Amino acid sequence: MHLGLAIFATDESVDPGWLANRAEALGFESVFFPEHTHIPASRATPYPVGGELPREYSRLLDPFVATTHAAAVTETIRIGTGVCLVAQHDPITCAKVVASVDRLSGGRLLFGVGAGWNEEEMRNHGVEPRTRFALVREHVEAMQAIWRDDVASYTGRHVRFERIWSWPKPVQRPHPPILVGGNGERVLDRVLAYGDHWMPNVVGGDDALLARVEELRARAAEAGRQIGVTINAAPSRPERLERYALAGIERCIFYVPSAGPDEVEAKIARVLASAATVGLAP
């Protein structure tokens, strides 16, 4: 089971490159950066986990700038978006950015995607919240066509273009792995439709999560596919990590605080100690 780190990288935290360099030196497989372009001051949409929205949400660095910064100072560690809110991006432009980062990193990008939860943020981008899942699917499918085809076309309800040229193509073929975030009722349908991995957050106990993992694997096998699982915001308790490893989870991502080096190092040390307890190592 691969181990990775993630951070809400801001103007007040350690730099993406610092974290990626440190993670690579310690043997972690990957480092991820989430996205919010902004946080509406209205705050009408409640924070999904309850309470006040943490300060770092409104100060995030752009995830593609962060991944590029991380790639530039490392050699082997995988760099990822965790997750890119693709409904809020133009798909032709986003395809170009993803391919560029994958090209400049030597094929190390993991493309985590999601629909988001902040309805005011979506609307500020011209996205109607009730259509966001359809938009995510069409944007991803349109990008897949651009990455795959020398002369790309796509026709959907929300996205349409005919016969376009767009290079560079990603190093990873046919495209970087697409990790579909979310825990909703129909998320497995979305993973099977256009994803390579499911990237759930840990919400509640592990029994329900791992039951859904088994459901996903069974459905993928019926379709003749293999779908991986990347657990986002994984807990670091040894007994839970051991259970994930025994269940064949491919990757666990641990968040470090949006803070300075001392606090980040302390969290990394706790993760490493917990993993070592059950025989896991980055």
BAFI-3210 file (N, C-alpha, C; in Angstrom, 3 decimals, decimal comma, padded with zeros to 6 digits):
// residues 282
n [1|2|3|4|5|6|7|8|9|10|11|12|13|14|15|16|17|18|19|20|21|22|23|24|25|26|27|28|29|30|31|32|33|34|35|36|37|38|39|40|41|42|43|44|45|46|47|48|49|50|51|52|53|54|55|56|57|58|59|60|61|62|63|64|65|66|67|68|69|70|71|72|73|74|75|76|77|78|79|80|81|82|83|84|85|86|87|88|89|90|91|92|93|94|95|96|97|98|99|100|101|102|103|104|105|106|107|108|109|110|111|112|113|114|115|116|117|118|119|120|121|122|123|124|125|126|127|128|129|130|131|132|133|134|135|136|137|138|139|140|141|142|143|144|145|146|147|148|149|150|151|152|153|154|155|156|157|158|159|160|161|162|163|164|165|166|167|168|169|170|171|172|173|174|175|176|177|178|179|180|181|182|183|184|185|186|187|188|189|190|191|192|193|194|195|196|197|198|199|200|201|202|203|204|205|206|207|208|209|210|211|212|213|214|215|216|217|218|219|220|221|222|223|224|225|226|227|228|229|230|231|232|233|234|235|236|237|238|239|240|241|242|243|244|245|246|247|248|249|250|251|252|253|254|255|256|257|258|259|260|261|262|263|264|265|266|267|268|269|270|271|272|273|274|275|276|277|278|279|280|281|282]
n.u [000,848|000,687|001,896|001,021|001,250|-000,666|-001,579|-003,146|-001,993|-000,818|-000,319|000,654|001,692|004,106|005,994|004,849|006,949|008,819|007,483|007,095|009,738|010,695|008,962|009,634|012,275|011,858|010,630|007,933|005,223|003,698|002,333|-000,239|-002,461|-005,167|-008,065|-009,624|-010,898|-011,702|-013,384|-016,645|-017,717|-020,198|-020,798|-022,985|-023,345|-022,976|-020,057|-019,033|-018,207|-019,008|-019,080|-016,810|-015,427|-012,141|-009,364|-007,500|-008,840|-009,650|-007,283|-005,814|-003,174|-003,020|-003,725|-002,375|-000,197|000,998|001,543|003,349|005,429|006,182|007,008|009,236|011,348|011,847|012,332|011,182|008,806|005,250|002,860|-000,124|-003,520|-005,926|-008,869|-009,127|-011,496|-013,244|-015,531|-015,563|-013,725|-012,684|-012,830|-011,099|-008,944|-008,174|-007,410|-005,099|-003,482|-003,247|-001,959|000,408|001,579|001,928|003,711|005,960|006,654|007,583|005,753|004,399|001,991|-000,984|-004,323|-006,642|-010,127|-013,178|-016,524|-017,106|-018,422|-019,257|-021,765|-022,105|-019,551|-019,442|-021,505|-020,437|-018,665|-020,306|-021,566|-024,266|-025,328|-026,907|-026,285|-023,673|-022,424|-022,948|-021,561|-018,919|-018,488|-018,735|-016,727|-014,430|-014,566|-014,344|-011,758|-010,335|-010,674|-009,219|-006,628|-006,195|-006,594|-005,251|-006,664|-009,214|-012,606|-015,699|-018,946|-021,430|-024,022|-023,382|-020,838|-019,142|-017,213|-015,456|-013,052|-010,241|-006,853|-004,487|-001,678|000,822|000,614|-000,177|002,511|001,941|000,048|-003,218|-003,685|-003,039|-003,644|-007,020|-008,488|-011,345|-013,044|-015,142|-018,024|-020,662|-023,995|-024,089|-021,501|-019,875|-020,877|-019,962|-017,199|-016,828|-017,684|-015,871|-013,438|-010,238|-009,416|-011,020|-011,446|-012,164|-013,114|-012,543|-015,313|-017,092|-017,273|-015,057|-016,217|-018,438|-017,160|-015,242|-016,947|-018,131|-015,894|-015,486|-017,834|-017,352|-015,101|-016,209|-018,117|-016,423|-014,932|-016,908|-017,227|-014,879|-012,668|-010,061|-010,095|-008,592|-008,124|-007,810|-007,421|-008,432|-007,405|-006,721|-006,987|-004,506|-004,281|-002,846|-004,254|-006,291|-004,934|-003,664|-005,861|-006,759|-004,585|-004,692|-007,064|-006,353|-006,131|-004,895|-003,592|-002,968|-003,635|-002,332|-003,109|-001,139|-000,653|-001,693|000,709|003,821|007,241|007,894|005,462|004,500|006,508|006,172|003,668|004,231|006,079|004,430|002,757|004,617|005,531|003,206|002,619|004,883|004,436|002,675|004,108|004,273|005,791|006,868]
n.v [-001,189|002,098|005,146|008,513|012,133|015,094|018,544|021,608|023,893|027,115|030,727|030,951|028,605|025,860|025,673|024,103|022,777|022,400|020,561|018,392|017,713|016,956|014,830|013,054|012,458|011,009|008,782|008,681|008,013|009,864|013,226|015,497|018,168|020,181|021,992|025,165|027,825|030,170|031,422|032,184|035,087|035,111|032,636|030,873|028,169|025,449|024,278|021,038|019,187|020,364|023,126|025,987|027,136|026,268|028,550|028,214|027,452|029,606|030,586|029,097|027,955|027,767|024,541|023,419|025,060|024,508|021,728|021,791|023,297|021,510|019,331|020,365|020,377|017,806|014,275|011,695|011,367|011,118|013,520|015,210|016,332|017,037|017,535|018,454|020,818|020,209|020,984|023,690|024,597|025,466|022,900|022,513|024,213|023,187|020,589|021,147|022,234|020,065|018,155|019,556|019,764|017,037|016,400|018,070|017,073|014,610|012,554|012,140|012,878|012,612|012,745|013,950|014,367|016,195|017,233|019,219|021,145|023,631|025,707|028,419|029,098|027,528|028,749|031,283|030,685|030,260|027,829|025,743|024,281|021,876|020,671|019,920|017,377|016,176|017,973|017,534|014,915|015,275|017,168|015,718|013,575|015,008|016,062|013,651|012,882|014,906|014,429|011,917|011,885|012,982|014,699|016,063|015,651|016,390|015,787|016,714|017,325|019,641|020,347|020,964|020,547|020,592|018,842|019,625|020,672|019,956|020,121|019,872|016,239|014,115|012,516|010,088|007,468|006,352|008,772|010,721|008,939|009,019|010,052|009,706|011,705|011,747|010,742|010,228|008,881|007,927|007,749|005,568|004,847|006,998|006,690|004,285|005,103|007,048|006,988|005,949|005,376|005,241|007,845|008,218|010,170|009,526|008,862|008,405|005,001|002,201|-000,125|000,330|001,784|-000,048|-002,028|-000,773|-000,525|-003,212|-003,633|-001,901|-003,140|-005,577|-004,756|-003,517|-005,728|-007,174|-005,523|-005,914|-004,483|-002,928|-001,195|001,129|002,123|005,013|006,292|009,241|011,775|009,991|008,187|007,920|005,928|002,904|000,380|000,838|001,482|-000,964|-002,545|-001,401|-002,025|-004,837|-005,113|-004,540|-001,921|000,548|003,012|005,389|008,628|011,172|014,045|016,856|019,626|022,936|024,792|025,825|024,474|023,023|022,100|020,592|018,650|017,324|016,087|014,396|012,702|011,377|009,971|008,279|006,783|005,459|003,962|002,311|000,699|-001,254|-002,490|-001,091|000,957|004,027]
n.w [000,000|-000,990|000,450|000,927|001,093|001,834|001,511|002,397|000,664|001,115|001,170|003,660|004,566|004,519|001,473|-001,600|-002,966|-000,918|000,766|-001,016|-001,652|000,859|001,423|-000,637|000,061|002,353|001,422|000,709|-001,541|-002,954|-003,292|-002,605|-003,649|-002,824|-004,213|-004,173|-005,813|-004,683|-001,749|-001,217|000,486|001,606|002,733|002,718|002,103|004,195|005,930|005,153|007,176|009,442|011,809|011,838|008,764|007,954|007,954|005,872|003,556|001,986|001,060|-000,673|-002,794|-006,373|-007,649|-009,849|-010,263|-007,835|-008,074|-010,187|-009,083|-007,078|-008,629|-009,894|-008,111|-007,423|-008,174|-008,404|-006,942|-006,999|-008,073|-007,235|-007,857|-005,468|-004,580|-008,109|-009,061|-011,501|-012,891|-012,715|-014,482|-017,800|-020,158|-022,385|-021,881|-019,377|-020,070|-021,492|-019,458|-017,636|-019,291|-019,769|-017,189|-016,650|-018,678|-018,074|-015,607|-016,167|-016,429|-013,968|-012,830|-010,906|-011,435|-009,613|-009,356|-008,812|-007,845|-006,065|-003,214|-002,367|-003,016|-003,682|-004,575|-006,916|-008,436|-008,844|-010,792|-012,880|-012,796|-012,353|-009,435|-009,439|-011,826|-011,701|-011,503|-013,950|-015,547|-014,656|-015,583|-018,428|-018,886|-018,124|-019,951|-022,349|-022,053|-022,037|-024,693|-025,973|-024,975|-026,023|-028,859|-031,978|-033,618|-032,154|-031,124|-029,493|-028,322|-026,252|-023,823|-022,445|-023,266|-026,247|-029,112|-032,228|-034,083|-033,165|-032,629|-030,178|-028,368|-025,720|-025,603|-022,817|-020,992|-019,744|-020,999|-021,884|-020,664|-017,656|-014,561|-013,479|-010,645|-008,936|-006,800|-003,817|-001,858|-002,238|-002,899|-005,548|-006,370|-007,102|-009,573|-011,062|-010,854|-012,265|-014,733|-015,743|-014,417|-012,991|-010,482|-007,281|-004,979|-002,043|000,859|004,325|005,974|008,767|009,954|009,143|008,168|006,440|004,409|003,374|002,511|000,359|-001,246|-001,928|-003,372|-005,528|-006,698|-007,494|-009,368|-011,206|-012,069|-013,398|-015,545|-016,818|-015,939|-013,969|-011,032|-008,950|-005,468|-003,636|-000,559|000,747|003,031|005,097|008,210|010,809|012,657|013,757|013,676|011,889|009,538|009,092|008,538|006,138|004,499|004,489|003,152|000,613|-000,289|-002,428|-001,968|000,610|001,749|003,713|005,519|006,179|008,436|007,442|007,707|009,292|008,987|011,410|012,560|010,444|010,152|012,580|012,258|010,101|011,319|013,147|011,421|010,131|012,319|013,108|010,799|010,705|012,890|012,053|010,118|007,747|005,293|003,806]
ca.u [000,000|001,460|001,574|001,257|000,917|-001,438|-001,583|-003,773|-000,835|-001,239|000,746|001,077|002,183|005,313|005,808|004,650|008,230|009,432|006,820|007,364|011,127|010,816|008,242|010,435|013,443|011,407|010,126|006,506|004,979|002,956|001,928|-001,452|-002,851|-006,579|-008,403|-010,770|-010,444|-012,052|-014,488|-017,571|-017,828|-021,554|-020,744|-024,318|-023,212|-022,257|-018,889|-019,610|-017,913|-019,535|-018,236|-016,298|-014,537|-010,766|-008,807|-006,714|-009,675|-009,726|-005,928|-005,118|-002,464|-003,570|-003,146|-001,453|001,046|001,595|002,124|004,519|006,484|006,624|007,722|010,485|012,419|011,876|012,660|010,420|007,536|004,085|002,242|-001,528|-004,587|-006,753|-009,128|-009,418|-012,936|-013,173|-016,707|-015,278|-012,671|-012,917|-012,167|-009,995|-007,821|-007,747|-006,688|-003,766|-002,731|-002,938|-000,941|001,662|002,172|002,383|004,893|007,095|007,020|008,052|004,712|004,192|000,762|-002,210|-005,338|-007,835|-011,202|-014,383|-017,571|-017,163|-019,549|-019,643|-022,644|-021,832|-018,324|-019,816|-022,307|-019,543|-018,026|-021,342|-021,964|-025,464|-024,981|-027,609|-025,717|-022,221|-021,920|-022,969|-020,463|-017,656|-018,347|-018,474|-015,406|-013,411|-014,623|-013,799|-010,312|-009,810|-010,611|-008,102|-005,375|-006,082|-006,711|-004,545|-007,728|-010,198|-013,960|-016,553|-020,298|-022,234|-025,076|-022,800|-019,547|-019,145|-016,220|-015,175|-011,790|-009,253|-005,486|-003,990|-000,503|001,373|-000,129|000,466|003,481|001,206|-000,929|-003,740|-003,744|-002,746|-004,742|-008,083|-008,957|-012,640|-013,334|-016,539|-018,598|-022,104|-024,718|-023,843|-020,101|-019,282|-021,271|-019,077|-015,872|-016,847|-017,948|-014,740|-012,304|-009,280|-009,371|-011,948|-010,690|-013,106|-012,704|-012,990|-016,472|-017,660|-016,463|-014,426|-017,024|-019,206|-016,231|-014,653|-018,022|-018,271|-014,717|-015,763|-018,842|-016,688|-014,266|-017,073|-018,691|-015,344|-014,608|-017,969|-016,993|-013,569|-011,751|-009,461|-010,219|-007,869|-008,717|-006,931|-008,158|-008,041|-007,520|-006,734|-006,580|-003,172|-004,278|-002,253|-005,197|-007,051|-004,027|-003,476|-007,069|-006,746|-003,576|-005,215|-008,151|-005,799|-006,206|-003,658|-002,898|-003,545|-003,114|-002,426|-002,975|-000,311|-001,292|-001,327|001,501|005,254|007,962|007,889|004,183|004,413|007,410|005,583|002,622|004,877|006,665|003,346|002,325|005,646|005,543|002,004|002,778|005,901|003,857|002,018|004,973|004,162|006,818|006,719]
ca.v [000,000|003,331|006,209|009,846|013,275|016,164|019,780|022,825|024,783|028,514|031,712|030,917|027,265|025,466|025,660|022,767|022,156|021,960|019,333|017,310|017,321|016,241|013,562|012,171|012,016|010,039|007,591|008,713|007,783|010,930|014,406|016,014|019,541|020,413|023,224|026,074|029,066|031,241|031,097|033,319|035,642|034,879|031,405|030,293|026,714|025,064|023,405|019,685|018,460|021,130|024,145|027,060|026,747|026,643|029,720|027,909|027,217|030,807|031,059|028,030|028,124|027,002|023,196|023,103|025,754|023,757|020,474|022,119|023,675|020,276|018,495|020,990|020,164|016,381|013,416|010,453|011,358|011,458|014,767|015,055|017,247|016,254|017,260|019,563|021,014|020,344|021,672|025,112|024,857|025,185|021,611|022,592|024,806|022,257|019,500|021,678|022,372|018,720|017,562|020,289|019,347|015,656|016,435|018,684|016,240|013,304|011,545|011,830|013,489|011,893|013,767|013,800|015,245|016,182|018,184|020,309|021,192|025,006|026,087|029,807|029,049|027,034|029,743|032,355|030,204|029,994|026,429|025,478|023,122|020,627|020,062|019,825|016,032|016,001|018,772|016,850|013,794|015,738|017,807|014,667|012,867|015,897|016,081|012,361|012,926|015,784|013,739|010,678|012,013|014,085|015,617|015,702|016,199|015,904|016,321|016,388|018,297|020,869|020,595|020,586|021,130|019,723|018,812|020,566|020,235|020,436|019,483|018,518|015,126|013,652|011,421|008,876|007,199|007,428|010,012|010,472|008,294|009,901|009,633|010,352|011,935|011,790|009,670|010,245|007,648|007,451|007,984|004,414|004,959|007,971|006,078|003,298|005,770|007,784|007,027|004,849|005,130|005,940|008,595|008,657|010,602|008,631|009,432|007,348|003,815|001,537|-001,230|000,789|002,172|-001,222|-002,718|-000,088|-000,905|-004,534|-003,449|-001,297|-004,141|-006,558|-004,132|-003,319|-007,034|-007,486|-004,694|-006,235|-003,399|-002,870|000,146|001,256|002,928|005,921|006,863|010,620|012,161|008,730|008,245|007,344|004,891|001,689|-000,693|001,173|001,320|-002,398|-003,052|-000,950|-002,792|-006,186|-005,033|-004,299|-000,512|000,855|004,229|006,214|009,986|011,782|015,499|017,573|020,923|024,102|025,480|025,877|023,197|022,259|021,395|019,601|017,545|016,573|015,214|013,352|011,744|010,553|009,060|007,264|005,897|004,628|003,014|001,329|-000,205|-002,367|-002,987|-000,308|001,980|004,773]
ca.w [000,000|-001,070|001,394|000,390|001,928|001,206|002,287|001,902|000,491|001,085|001,346|005,061|004,889|003,788|000,033|-002,190|-003,254|000,345|001,220|-001,958|-001,488|002,140|001,287|-001,485|000,828|003,355|000,743|000,376|-002,964|-003,631|-002,537|-003,236|-003,349|-003,139|-004,913|-004,132|-006,435|-003,750|-000,846|-001,141|001,838|002,129|003,517|002,834|002,103|005,410|005,848|005,234|008,407|010,567|012,415|010,997|007,680|008,293|007,287|004,685|002,378|001,158|000,771|-001,377|-004,050|-007,494|-007,548|-010,945|-009,927|-006,732|-008,557|-010,998|-008,137|-006,430|-009,596|-010,311|-007,134|-007,094|-009,314|-008,529|-006,229|-007,804|-007,655|-007,576|-007,451|-004,549|-005,986|-009,004|-009,236|-012,952|-013,439|-012,674|-015,454|-019,209|-020,374|-023,349|-021,151|-018,327|-020,729|-021,802|-018,211|-017,143|-020,157|-019,576|-015,918|-016,789|-019,537|-017,385|-014,458|-016,619|-016,299|-012,544|-012,329|-010,566|-011,645|-008,792|-009,810|-007,999|-008,213|-005,093|-002,277|-002,058|-004,111|-004,090|-005,376|-008,248|-009,165|-009,269|-012,023|-013,861|-012,701|-011,571|-008,610|-009,762|-013,033|-011,582|-011,752|-015,402|-016,071|-014,374|-016,518|-019,784|-018,930|-018,113|-021,232|-023,376|-021,876|-022,483|-026,155|-026,354|-024,671|-026,806|-030,309|-032,622|-034,022|-031,139|-031,149|-028,403|-028,331|-025,088|-023,554|-021,911|-023,904|-027,658|-030,015|-033,367|-034,816|-032,640|-032,349|-028,885|-027,784|-025,699|-025,045|-021,580|-021,054|-019,397|-022,032|-022,721|-019,889|-016,234|-013,839|-013,011|-009,324|-008,769|-005,396|-003,401|-001,051|-002,413|-003,184|-006,909|-006,731|-007,776|-010,975|-011,700|-010,955|-013,345|-016,012|-016,328|-013,506|-012,834|-009,040|-006,404|-003,976|-001,010|002,179|005,389|006,646|009,586|010,210|008,014|007,640|005,287|003,355|002,747|001,790|-000,933|-002,026|-002,486|-004,412|-006,683|-007,345|-008,158|-010,557|-012,163|-012,646|-014,356|-016,730|-017,359|-015,607|-012,642|-010,464|-007,695|-004,396|-002,911|000,560|000,996|004,438|005,839|009,618|011,001|013,704|013,170|013,407|010,691|008,410|008,859|007,899|004,744|003,772|004,295|002,178|-000,707|-000,694|-003,134|-001,529|001,672|001,743|005,035|005,489|007,144|008,678|006,639|008,735|009,056|008,971|012,655|012,695|009,371|010,506|013,687|011,725|009,312|012,253|013,688|010,354|009,946|013,481|013,061|009,712|011,071|013,888|011,377|009,065|006,513|005,136|002,551]
c.u [000,886|000,967|001,927|000,877|000,078|-001,404|-002,456|-002,658|-001,313|-000,027|001,274|001,658|003,563|004,994|005,560|005,966|008,928|008,817|007,148|008,797|011,330|010,144|009,034|011,627|013,076|010,785|008,640|006,334|004,421|002,691|000,813|-001,786|-004,319|-006,805|-009,679|-010,261|-010,669|-013,095|-015,397|-017,757|-019,206|-021,597|-022,135|-024,273|-022,412|-021,060|-019,354|-019,344|-018,377|-018,546|-017,803|-015,361|-013,115|-010,225|-008,156|-007,559|-009,698|-008,349|-005,130|-004,358|-003,183|-002,934|-002,185|-000,143|001,767|002,235|003,359|005,704|007,057|007,445|009,104|011,641|012,529|012,150|011,695|009,028|006,403|003,415|000,789|-002,393|-005,553|-007,827|-009,270|-010,926|-013,203|-014,400|-016,479|-014,155|-013,199|-012,170|-011,016|-008,754|-007,284|-006,978|-005,258|-002,898|-002,307|-001,832|000,414|002,353|002,695|003,657|006,113|007,552|007,563|007,045|004,412|002,854|-000,320|-003,330|-006,590|-008,882|-012,397|-015,331|-017,669|-018,414|-020,060|-020,457|-022,415|-020,560|-018,641|-020,529|-021,451|-018,754|-019,054|-021,833|-023,205|-025,222|-025,660|-027,051|-024,240|-021,688|-021,927|-021,837|-019,124|-017,451|-017,997|-017,118|-014,300|-013,402|-014,046|-012,279|-009,683|-009,693|-009,439|-006,766|-005,129|-005,874|-005,892|-005,529|-008,943|-011,529|-014,722|-017,911|-021,055|-023,320|-024,498|-021,507|-019,622|-018,014|-015,917|-013,771|-010,803|-007,898|-005,072|-002,850|000,028|000,338|000,568|001,521|002,788|000,095|-001,930|-003,839|-003,320|-003,922|-005,740|-008,663|-010,233|-012,954|-014,817|-016,977|-020,102|-022,679|-024,353|-022,378|-019,490|-019,675|-020,320|-017,667|-015,821|-017,031|-016,698|-013,501|-011,405|-009,132|-010,590|-011,125|-011,661|-012,398|-013,189|-014,097|-017,129|-016,700|-015,951|-015,282|-017,764|-018,294|-015,699|-015,702|-018,226|-017,068|-014,950|-016,821|-018,221|-015,865|-015,090|-017,659|-017,633|-014,978|-015,647|-017,777|-015,637|-012,520|-011,155|-009,505|-009,481|-008,618|-007,622|-007,743|-007,591|-008,294|-007,632|-006,379|-005,231|-003,132|-003,801|-003,266|-006,036|-006,185|-003,804|-004,692|-007,138|-005,756|-004,074|-006,342|-007,657|-005,953|-004,859|-002,879|-003,677|-002,829|-003,367|-002,214|-002,027|-000,926|-000,810|-000,576|002,972|005,920|007,853|006,604|004,029|005,286|006,834|004,507|003,234|005,465|005,603|002,860|003,340|005,684|004,352|002,134|003,782|005,371|003,234|002,815|004,839|005,284|006,564|007,595]
c.v [001,242|004,335|007,546|010,913|014,262|017,373|020,807|023,863|026,216|029,433|031,733|029,564|027,037|025,448|024,238|022,041|021,637|020,643|018,170|016,799|016,506|014,870|012,570|011,617|010,942|008,800|007,570|008,621|008,997|012,086|015,079|017,420|019,746|021,764|023,866|027,372|030,258|030,682|032,310|033,791|035,415|033,680|030,811|028,765|026,298|024,174|021,960|018,944|019,214|022,145|025,200|026,519|027,176|027,752|029,384|027,713|028,431|031,318|030,069|028,520|027,328|025,615|022,848|023,863|024,989|022,463|020,725|022,492|022,434|019,418|019,042|020,704|018,702|015,578|012,251|010,514|011,758|012,695|014,737|016,227|016,455|017,058|018,568|019,630|021,283|021,014|023,172|025,526|024,678|023,896|021,655|023,163|023,848|021,087|019,921|021,753|021,002|018,079|018,241|019,870|017,922|015,604|016,958|017,874|014,881|012,202|011,147|012,326|012,457|012,929|013,434|014,819|015,119|017,277|019,353|020,286|022,612|025,589|027,518|029,887|028,587|028,111|030,921|031,986|029,919|028,567|026,325|024,203|021,815|019,948|019,722|018,423|015,714|016,781|018,086|015,726|014,294|016,416|016,759|013,924|013,717|015,971|014,768|012,317|013,768|015,103|012,561|010,923|013,196|015,149|015,246|016,398|015,636|016,578|015,806|017,424|019,651|021,278|020,128|021,310|020,097|019,954|019,886|019,882|020,795|019,546|020,395|017,486|014,696|012,581|010,102|008,666|006,157|008,779|009,709|009,773|009,321|009,309|010,408|010,462|011,881|010,563|009,523|008,919|007,059|007,576|006,795|004,378|005,888|007,407|005,121|003,950|006,402|007,809|005,806|004,443|005,794|006,589|009,103|009,297|009,578|009,339|008,312|006,180|003,161|000,433|-000,805|001,142|000,945|-002,079|-002,086|-000,380|-002,262|-004,458|-002,890|-002,338|-005,177|-005,983|-003,894|-004,634|-007,446|-006,720|-004,966|-005,179|-003,610|-001,423|000,167|002,111|003,709|006,559|008,238|010,966|010,928|008,953|007,552|006,299|003,568|000,618|-000,428|001,051|-000,150|-002,982|-002,633|-001,770|-004,203|-006,226|-004,727|-002,882|-000,122|002,031|004,885|007,560|010,623|013,289|015,975|018,954|022,004|025,054|025,466|024,524|022,383|021,460|020,316|018,396|016,692|015,623|014,088|012,280|010,828|009,542|007,934|006,276|004,949|003,562|001,911|000,314|-001,428|-002,831|-002,293|000,713|002,725|004,171]
c.w [000,000|-000,027|000,773|001,391|001,129|002,118|001,595|001,806|000,290|001,140|002,773|005,476|004,268|002,297|-000,472|-002,454|-002,007|000,786|000,297|-001,812|-000,217|002,047|000,442|-000,717|001,845|002,728|000,457|-001,137|-003,675|-002,684|-003,318|-002,742|-003,748|-003,800|-004,377|-004,751|-005,526|-002,796|-000,773|000,305|002,443|003,068|003,738|002,848|003,337|005,102|006,069|006,532|009,646|011,110|011,426|009,918|008,026|007,389|005,946|003,423|001,445|000,725|-000,082|-002,612|-005,139|-007,504|-008,667|-010,808|-008,819|-007,212|-009,409|-010,118|-007,465|-007,379|-009,910|-009,361|-006,697|-008,359|-009,487|-007,916|-007,170|-007,207|-008,099|-007,172|-006,592|-003,856|-006,761|-009,224|-010,717|-013,562|-013,523|-013,629|-016,865|-019,563|-021,363|-022,675|-020,102|-018,912|-021,047|-020,539|-017,681|-017,976|-019,960|-018,287|-016,015|-017,628|-018,773|-016,175|-014,869|-016,401|-014,864|-011,998|-012,055|-010,564|-010,845|-009,187|-008,880|-008,416|-007,250|-004,244|-002,048|-003,219|-004,581|-004,934|-006,796|-009,058|-009,625|-010,525|-013,115|-013,871|-011,827|-010,752|-009,008|-011,004|-012,878|-011,872|-013,248|-016,048|-015,842|-015,380|-017,924|-019,900|-018,953|-019,443|-022,365|-023,270|-022,326|-024,007|-026,622|-026,110|-025,604|-028,295|-030,847|-033,115|-033,173|-031,365|-029,957|-028,508|-027,118|-024,916|-023,159|-022,609|-025,348|-028,388|-031,096|-033,903|-034,330|-032,493|-030,992|-028,420|-026,682|-025,264|-023,747|-021,864|-020,772|-020,420|-021,557|-022,004|-018,467|-015,557|-013,308|-011,734|-009,021|-007,282|-005,107|-002,643|-001,258|-002,857|-004,546|-007,333|-007,454|-009,246|-011,716|-011,865|-012,137|-014,708|-016,595|-015,449|-013,581|-011,369|-008,409|-005,299|-002,906|000,170|003,191|006,154|007,441|009,740|008,947|007,412|006,376|004,124|002,631|002,042|000,420|-001,836|-002,682|-003,578|-005,682|-007,426|-008,085|-009,440|-011,628|-012,844|-013,679|-015,659|-017,370|-017,076|-014,227|-012,171|-009,132|-006,691|-003,698|-001,799|000,876|002,458|005,326|007,303|009,782|012,110|013,116|012,811|012,168|009,449|008,074|008,150|006,435|003,925|003,487|003,278|000,779|-001,208|-001,301|-002,546|-000,394|001,683|003,102|004,923|006,577|007,327|007,720|007,553|008,326|009,214|010,252|012,817|011,638|009,689|011,625|013,185|010,890|010,224|012,838|012,652|010,181|011,107|013,468|011,980|010,069|012,061|013,252|010,151|007,744|006,475|003,839|001,451]
res [m|h|l|g|l|a|i|f|a|t|d|e|s|v|d|p|g|w|l|a|n|r|a|e|a|l|g|f|e|s|v|f|f|p|e|h|t|h|i|p|a|s|r|a|t|p|y|p|v|g|g|e|l|p|r|e|y|s|r|l|l|d|p|f|v|a|t|t|h|a|a|a|v|t|e|t|i|r|i|g|t|g|v|c|l|v|a|q|h|d|p|i|t|c|a|k|v|v|a|s|v|d|r|l|s|g|g|r|l|l|f|g|v|g|a|g|w|n|e|e|e|m|r|n|h|g|v|e|p|r|t|r|f|a|l|v|r|e|h|v|e|a|m|q|a|i|w|r|d|d|v|a|s|y|t|g|r|h|v|r|f|e|r|i|w|s|w|p|k|p|v|q|r|p|h|p|p|i|l|v|g|g|n|g|e|r|v|l|d|r|v|l|a|y|g|d|h|w|m|p|n|v|v|g|g|d|d|a|l|l|a|r|v|e|e|l|r|a|r|a|a|e|a|g|r|q|i|g|v|t|i|n|a|a|p|s|r|p|e|r|l|e|r|y|a|l|a|g|i|e|r|c|i|f|y|v|p|s|a|g|p|d|e|v|e|a|k|i|a|r|v|l|a|s|a|a|t|v|g|l|a|p]
***
